[in-house]
Amino acid sequence: VNIAYITIFVECPTKIFWRCSQSVLSSEKKNTNGTFTGDGYTSLSIIYIVFSAANWIAPPIVAVLGPKFTMFVGSILYFVFILSFLKPMVWALYLGSVLVGIGAAILWTAQGNFLTINSDSDTVSRNSGIFWALLQCSLLFGNIYSYFVLKGSTDITDDERTKLFIGLSGAALLGVLCFLFLRKPVSTDTENLVNLSPSDQSERESPLQTIKRAFHLLRTKEIMLLSLAIAYTGIELTFFSGVYGTCISNTPQFGDNAKGLIGISGMFIGVGEILGGAAFGLMGKRTNKYGRDPIVLLGYLAHMAAFFLIFMNIPNGSPQDNTDSATYMTPSQYVAVFSSFLLGFGDSSFNTQLYSILGFMFPEDSSPAFALFKFVQSIAAAAAFYYSEALLLYYQLLILTVLGAIGTLAFCVVEWGVSRAYRMGYQSI
């Protein structure tokens, strides 16, 4: 729980940047008469390319430093990235994108390891849900703040940008410092621990051995199948964290409130994430009674409903520029916000169950398993941010629909195999 509270402050600024990056940077281009040439989609592509590559070095870093200090180092890189937006410069934007990609890789891998070593087979699902619900509070609080800063703005001025990022930098700094106060995991009951402590692992394995374990896991059938579901979460993460907010802000039918609606949309994504995390965490024993696959199926259905509503409600050309092209219904702010809620709820369904199944299947390989999770997810996200610059909205929704079906089926196949082995009394993986 403590790690989730702290991560709220660290993740909040970057999630707000992802939601409104293209709008912030497009406004900066106008404010500087075109002398600033940085691009939000390009920045996000760099972040996820570096993120994916850095995941291979994250497990040995966690093994050497331990999860606590790895999270501290990663959060510092987040903080530096957010500071760069107080005075946007092209070189700082792209250098910061590289740094935050590295920081994200080691931070998320350490978080997964920290969660696993503080859980056992009976509590990993509950703890995954609680962690995810509290983590997503960053979306709620950050977007409330951004809404009141940007409300009524058609273009984001220097003063509004400065106010926004001073507040977010302060939140990030608080999170950085709080990581130092996390306690070391202690257990006197070795039978209930699902993983070795970081100190024990570092004594037994070298960084090279940790990387070799990651490659070994990558070749297993279970990870290959789960990678399809993980890749889908990367594609839909790109959509709701970067593309959908831009689509809303580029829909002139929403009036002068279009920029501020980015914040409202983000709030409801956060509400969906929190509700899903709480339902599948705090009530995990009930919701997991019939396995993880019904929850993933529920998330898939929520996403399909969201994609259909967005298809009907948002102009096709909105990912690239302001457009008042025809839609299949009169664009409605309420439908846009409800779609945001469905996107968040569905994302929570997928991610909580992926965290749960990885922690359950690979208790003694948690660092490599979660590094692979983020590697596959970030590769998919980087690809999605790259094509988001060129593809119209309807093509992006088609990709999401097809990959969502494939990923859901792949997850269910793995879950059925795990459940069958567990019932027969075999040790998983």
C-alpha positions in Angstrom: 0.0 0.0 0.0 2.8 2.4 0.9 4.5 2.0 -2.5 1.2 2.7 -4.2 0.7 5.9 -2.3 4.2 7.1 -3.1 3.9 6.2 -6.8 0.8 8.4 -7.0 3.1 11.5 -6.7 5.7 10.2 -9.1 3.3 8.9 -11.8 0.9 11.8 -11.6 3.0 14.4 -13.6 4.0 12.0 -16.4 0.4 10.7 -16.8 -0.8 14.3 -17.2 2.0 15.0 -19.7 0.9 11.9 -21.7 -2.7 13.0 -21.7 -2.1 16.6 -22.9 1.5 16.4 -24.4 0.5 17.2 -28.0 -1.8 20.0 -26.9 0.9 21.5 -24.6 3.6 21.3 -27.2 1.4 22.5 -30.1 0.5 25.6 -28.0 4.2 26.1 -27.4 4.8 26.1 -31.1 2.2 28.8 -31.5 3.6 30.8 -28.6 7.1 30.8 -30.1 5.9 31.4 -33.7 7.2 28.0 -34.8 10.7 28.3 -33.3 10.0 25.4 -31.0 9.7 22.2 -33.0 9.3 19.5 -30.4 6.5 17.0 -30.9 4.5 15.1 -28.2 4.0 11.9 -30.2 7.7 11.8 -31.1 8.6 12.3 -27.4 6.3 9.5 -26.4 7.7 7.2 -29.1 11.3 7.8 -27.8 10.1 7.2 -24.2 8.7 3.8 -25.1 11.5 2.7 -27.3 14.0 3.5 -24.6 11.7 2.0 -22.0 11.5 -1.3 -23.9 15.3 -1.5 -24.4 16.0 -0.6 -20.8 13.8 -3.3 -19.4 16.7 -5.8 -20.2 19.0 -4.0 -17.8 16.4 -3.4 -15.1 16.5 -6.9 -13.5 20.2 -6.8 -12.7 19.9 -3.2 -11.4 17.1 -4.4 -9.0 19.3 -7.4 -8.0 22.2 -5.1 -7.1 20.5 -2.1 -5.6 17.3 -3.8 -4.3 13.8 -2.6 -5.2 13.7 0.3 -2.7 16.8 2.2 -4.0 16.0 1.3 -7.6 12.6 2.9 -7.3 14.3 6.0 -5.8 16.8 6.3 -8.7 14.0 5.8 -11.3 11.8 8.4 -9.7 14.6 11.0 -9.9 14.7 10.6 -13.6 10.9 11.2 -13.7 11.4 14.4 -11.7 14.1 15.7 -14.1 11.9 15.1 -17.1 9.0 17.0 -15.6 11.2 19.9 -14.6 12.2 20.3 -18.3 8.7 21.5 -19.2 9.1 24.7 -17.1 11.1 26.0 -20.1 10.4 23.7 -23.1 13.5 23.2 -25.4 13.7 20.6 -28.1 17.0 19.1 -26.9 15.7 18.9 -23.3 12.4 17.3 -24.4 14.1 14.5 -26.3 16.9 14.0 -23.8 14.3 14.0 -21.0 12.3 11.4 -23.0 15.4 9.1 -23.0 16.0 9.6 -19.3 12.3 8.9 -18.3 12.3 5.8 -20.5 15.2 4.4 -18.5 13.6 5.6 -15.2 10.3 4.0 -16.1 12.0 0.6 -16.9 13.8 0.3 -13.5 10.9 1.8 -11.5 8.2 -0.5 -12.8 10.4 -3.6 -12.6 11.3 -2.7 -9.0 7.7 -2.1 -8.2 6.7 -5.5 -9.5 9.5 -7.1 -7.5 8.6 -5.2 -4.3 4.9 -6.2 -4.7 5.8 -9.8 -5.1 8.2 -10.1 -2.2 5.6 -8.6 0.0 2.9 -11.1 -1.1 2.2 -14.8 -1.0 0.1 -17.0 -3.2 -3.1 -16.1 -1.3 -2.6 -12.3 -1.3 -0.9 -11.6 -4.6 -4.2 -11.0 -6.4 -5.5 -8.8 -3.6 -2.3 -6.8 -3.4 -2.1 -6.4 -7.2 -5.6 -4.9 -7.2 -5.0 -2.6 -4.3 -1.7 -1.4 -5.8 -3.4 -0.7 -9.2 -6.3 1.1 -7.6 -4.1 3.4 -5.5 -1.7 4.0 -8.4 -4.5 5.2 -10.6 -5.4 7.9 -8.1 -2.7 9.8 -9.9 -5.0 10.1 -12.9 -7.8 11.4 -10.7 -5.8 14.0 -8.7 -3.6 15.1 -11.5 -6.4 15.6 -13.9 -8.5 17.6 -11.4 -5.5 19.9 -11.1 -4.9 20.2 -14.8 -8.6 20.8 -15.4 -8.7 23.9 -13.3 -5.4 25.2 -14.7 -6.5 24.7 -18.3 -10.2 25.2 -18.1 -11.6 27.5 -20.8 -8.3 27.6 -22.7 -8.2 27.2 -26.5 -4.4 27.5 -26.4 -2.2 26.8 -23.4 -0.3 30.0 -22.5 3.2 30.1 -21.0 1.7 31.1 -17.7 -0.7 28.2 -17.7 2.0 25.8 -18.6 4.3 27.1 -15.9 1.5 26.8 -13.2 0.7 23.3 -14.4 4.3 22.0 -14.3 5.3 23.7 -11.0 2.5 21.9 -9.3 3.4 18.6 -11.0 7.1 19.0 -10.2 6.4 19.5 -6.6 4.3 16.3 -6.5 7.1 14.4 -8.2 9.7 15.6 -5.8 7.5 14.6 -2.8 7.3 11.1 -4.3 11.0 10.9 -4.9 11.8 11.6 -1.2 9.1 9.3 0.1 10.7 6.3 -1.5 13.6 6.6 1.0 11.2 5.8 3.8 9.9 2.4 2.5 10.8 -0.4 4.9 12.6 -3.5 3.9 10.3 -6.6 3.5 10.6 -8.8 6.6 9.1 -12.2 7.0 9.7 -14.9 9.7 7.4 -17.4 7.8 9.5 -18.6 4.9 6.7 -20.8 3.6 4.5 -17.8 2.9 7.1 -15.8 1.0 6.7 -16.2 -2.8 10.2 -14.8 -3.5 13.6 -14.4 -2.0 14.6 -11.1 -0.6 16.6 -8.8 -2.8 19.8 -9.3 -0.7 19.5 -13.1 -1.0 19.0 -12.9 -4.7 22.0 -10.6 -5.2 24.2 -13.0 -3.3 23.1 -16.0 -5.3 22.9 -14.4 -8.8 25.1 -12.1 -10.8 23.5 -9.4 -13.1 24.4 -11.5 -16.1 22.5 -14.5 -14.6 19.5 -12.3 -14.0 19.5 -11.3 -17.7 19.8 -14.9 -18.7 16.8 -15.8 -16.6 14.8 -13.1 -18.4 15.7 -14.6 -21.8 14.8 -18.1 -20.6 11.4 -16.9 -19.5 10.8 -15.1 -22.8 11.1 -18.5 -24.6 8.4 -20.2 -22.5 5.0 -20.9 -24.0 3.2 -19.1 -21.2 5.1 -15.8 -21.6 4.7 -16.0 -25.4 1.0 -16.2 -25.1 0.7 -13.6 -22.4 2.8 -11.3 -24.6 -0.2 -11.0 -26.9 -2.3 -9.7 -24.1 0.5 -7.5 -22.8 1.0 -6.1 -26.3 -2.7 -5.2 -26.4 -2.4 -3.3 -23.1 0.5 -1.3 -24.6 -1.6 -0.4 -27.7 -4.6 0.6 -25.6 -2.4 2.5 -23.1 -1.1 4.6 -26.0 -4.7 5.3 -27.1 -6.2 6.4 -23.8 -3.1 8.1 -22.4 -2.1 10.1 -25.5 -4.3 9.8 -28.5 -7.8 10.0 -27.0 -7.1 13.3 -25.1 -5.8 14.8 -28.3 -8.9 13.6 -30.2 -11.1 15.3 -27.6 -9.2 18.6 -27.7 -9.3 18.6 -31.5 -13.1 18.2 -31.6 -14.4 21.8 -32.1 -18.0 20.7 -31.5 -17.1 20.5 -27.8 -16.6 24.3 -27.8 -14.3 26.4 -25.7 -14.2 23.6 -23.1 -12.4 21.2 -25.4 -9.0 21.7 -23.7 -10.4 21.5 -20.2 -12.3 18.3 -21.2 -8.9 16.6 -21.5 -8.7 16.8 -17.7 -12.3 15.6 -17.2 -11.7 12.7 -19.5 -8.6 11.8 -17.5 -10.5 12.0 -14.3 -13.0 9.4 -15.5 -10.3 7.2 -16.9 -8.9 7.3 -13.3 -12.3 6.6 -11.8 -12.6 3.5 -14.0 -9.1 2.4 -13.1 -9.7 2.9 -9.4 -13.1 1.1 -9.4 -11.6 -1.8 -11.3 -8.6 -2.1 -9.1 -10.7 -1.9 -5.9 -13.2 -4.4 -7.2 -10.6 -6.9 -8.2 -8.3 -6.2 -5.2 -10.3 -5.5 -2.1 -12.9 -8.1 -3.2 -10.4 -10.3 -4.9 -11.6 -13.5 -3.2 -15.0 -13.1 -4.6 -14.1 -11.7 -8.0 -11.4 -14.4 -8.5 -13.7 -17.2 -7.4 -14.1 -18.4 -11.0 -10.6 -17.5 -12.1 -8.9 -14.5 -13.8 -10.4 -15.0 -17.3 -13.9 -13.7 -16.5 -12.4 -10.4 -15.3 -10.3 -10.1 -18.5 -13.4 -10.9 -20.6 -15.3 -8.1 -18.7 -12.5 -5.7 -19.5 -12.5 -6.7 -23.2 -16.3 -6.0 -23.4 -15.8 -2.7 -21.7 -13.2 -1.7 -24.2 -15.3 -2.8 -27.2 -18.2 -0.7 -25.9 -15.8 2.3 -25.5 -14.4 1.9 -29.0 -17.9 1.7 -30.5 -18.9 4.9 -28.7 -15.8 6.7 -29.7 -16.3 5.6 -33.3 -19.8 7.1 -33.2 -18.9 10.3 -31.3 -15.4 11.6 -32.4 -14.3 12.8 -35.8 -12.1 10.5 -37.8 -9.3 13.1 -38.4 -9.1 14.2 -34.7 -5.8 12.5 -33.8 -3.9 14.8 -36.2 -5.6 18.2 -36.1 -8.8 20.2 -35.3 -11.6 18.9 -37.5 -15.3 19.4 -37.7 -15.8 16.5 -40.1 -19.0 14.5 -39.9 -19.6 12.0 -37.1 -22.2 9.3 -36.8 -23.9 11.2 -34.0 -23.8 14.7 -32.7 -20.5 14.8 -30.6 -21.5 14.7 -26.9 -19.2 15.5 -24.0 -21.1 13.1 -21.8 -20.5 10.2 -24.3 -16.8 11.2 -24.5 -16.4 11.1 -20.7 -18.3 7.8 -20.3 -16.1 6.3 -23.0 -13.1 7.5 -20.8 -14.6 5.6 -17.8 -14.9 2.4 -19.9 -11.3 2.7 -21.2 -10.0 3.0 -17.6 -12.2 0.2 -16.3 -11.1 -2.2 -19.1 -7.4 -1.3 -18.7 -7.7 -2.0 -15.0 -9.2 -5.4 -15.7 -6.4 -6.4 -17.9 -3.5 -5.1 -15.9 -4.6 -6.3 -12.5 -5.0 -9.8 -13.8 -1.7 -9.7 -15.7 0.1 -8.6 -12.5 -1.7 -11.4 -10.6 -0.9 -14.2 -13.0 2.7 -13.2 -13.3 3.2 -13.0 -9.6 1.5 -16.3 -9.2 3.3 -18.2 -11.9 6.8 -16.8 -11.5 7.2 -16.1 -7.7 11.0 -16.6 -7.8 11.5 -14.8 -11.1 9.5 -11.7 -10.4 12.0 -9.1 -11.6 12.6 -10.8 -15.0 8.9 -11.5 -15.4 7.8 -7.9 -14.7 10.7 -6.6 -16.8 9.4 -8.7 -19.8 5.9 -7.5 -19.1 7.1 -3.9 -19.4 9.4 -4.7 -22.4 6.5 -6.1 -24.5 4.1 -3.5 -23.3 6.5 -0.6 -24.1 7.4 -2.0 -27.5 3.7 -2.1 -28.4 3.2 1.4 -27.0 6.1 2.8 -29.0 4.8 1.3 -32.2 1.3 2.7 -31.5 2.6 6.2 -30.8 4.6 6.1 -34.0 1.5 5.2 -36.2 -0.7 7.5 -34.2 0.8 10.4 -36.1 -0.3 9.0 -39.5 -3.4 6.8 -38.9 -6.9 8.2 -38.7 -9.0 7.4 -35.7 -11.1 4.7 -37.3 -8.1 2.7 -38.3 -6.7 2.9 -34.8 -9.9 1.7 -33.4 -9.9 -1.3 -35.8 -6.4 -2.3 -34.7 -7.5 -2.1 -31.0 -10.5 -4.3 -31.7 -8.6 -7.0 -33.4 -5.6 -7.1 -31.0 -8.0 -7.0 -28.0 -9.7 -10.2 -29.2 -6.4 -11.9 -29.8 -4.9 -10.8 -26.5 -8.0 -11.8 -24.5 -8.1 -15.3 -26.1 -4.3 -15.8 -25.4 -4.7 -14.8 -21.7 -7.6 -17.2 -21.3 -5.6 -20.1 -22.7 -2.8 -19.4 -20.2 -5.2 -19.0 -17.3 -7.0 -22.3 -18.1 -3.7 -24.1 -18.1 -2.6 -22.6 -14.8 -5.9 -23.4 -13.2 -5.9 -26.9 -14.4 -2.3 -27.5 -13.1 -3.1 -25.9 -9.8 -6.2 -28.1 -9.3 -4.1 -31.1 -10.1 -1.6 -30.1 -7.4 1.3 -29.4 -9.7 3.7 -26.5 -9.1 3.3 -23.7 -11.6 6.1 -23.1 -14.0 
